[in-house]
């Protein structure tokens, strides 16, 4: 059995855009489902380059980006700022 990764970095203040909240509500999913994956280093559907950048960010403290899909297929991004003061859940078109 593989041990689950623990929280790798602080999320700071958690905020979400109206579009992201609507997408989550439609899919009957909670922000915590995705935040838990994000903070444990499951970056979701990012390209290899972005995944490597996130792993480097754990060492150098730069911005972290994860990408997920709701059960209904809507894409969500989660971005934790470089200073770890905040994490935002948003739709890509809201960036």
ZIGI-V172936 format. One record per residue. PHI is phi in radians with two decimals (none if undefined). PSI is psi as a letter, one per 20 degrees, with the letter a starting at -180 (none if undefined). NEAR is the number of other ideal C-beta (glycine too) atoms within 12 Angstrom. Layout:
BEGIN
PHI_PSI_NEAR / PHI_PSI_NEAR
END
This chain:
BEGIN
none_p_3 / -1.50_p_5 / -1.23_p_6 / -1.25_q_13 / -1.27_q_17 / -1.50_r_10 / -1.06_p_18 / -1.63_i_25 / -2.81_q_31 / -1.33_q_21 / -1.56_h_29 / 1.18_b_20 / -1.25_p_15 / -1.73_p_28 / -2.27_q_22 / -2.52_q_28 / -1.39_q_23 / -0.98_g_14 / -1.10_g_23 / -1.16_g_35 / -1.09_h_24 / -1.13_g_20 / -1.09_g_32 / -1.13_g_30 / -1.10_g_18 / -1.04_h_17 / -1.45_i_22 / 0.96_l_11 / -2.16_q_26 / -1.86_q_21 / -1.01_h_29 / -1.07_h_18 / -0.95_g_23 / -1.51_h_38 / -1.09_h_33 / -1.11_g_25 / -1.10_g_28 / -1.00_g_36 / -1.26_i_30 / -1.68_j_26 / 1.57_j_23 / -1.60_n_24 / -1.41_i_32 / 1.33_c_27 / -1.68_k_22 / -1.52_q_28 / -1.21_r_14 / -1.02_h_11 / -1.08_g_12 / -1.19_h_22 / -1.09_g_21 / -1.13_h_15 / -1.10_g_21 / -1.11_g_33 / -1.08_h_21 / -1.14_h_16 / -1.08_h_28 / -1.13_h_25 / -1.60_g_13 / -1.80_i_13 / 1.34_k_18 / -1.59_a_20 / -1.10_q_26 / -2.12_p_41 / -2.17_p_32 / -2.10_q_39 / -2.36_p_29 / -2.35_r_33 / -2.14_p_23 / -1.26_r_28 / -1.04_h_17 / -1.63_j_15 / 1.56_j_13 / -1.32_p_27 / -1.42_p_26 / -2.13_q_42 / -1.93_q_34 / -2.19_p_44 / -2.15_p_38 / -1.78_p_35 / -1.15_q_23 / -0.98_h_21 / -1.45_j_17 / 1.09_k_23 / -1.37_h_18 / -2.72_q_21 / -2.30_p_34 / -2.08_p_32 / -1.78_p_42 / -2.64_r_32 / -1.51_q_27 / -0.94_h_23 / -1.25_i_13 / -1.61_i_21 / -1.21_none_17
END
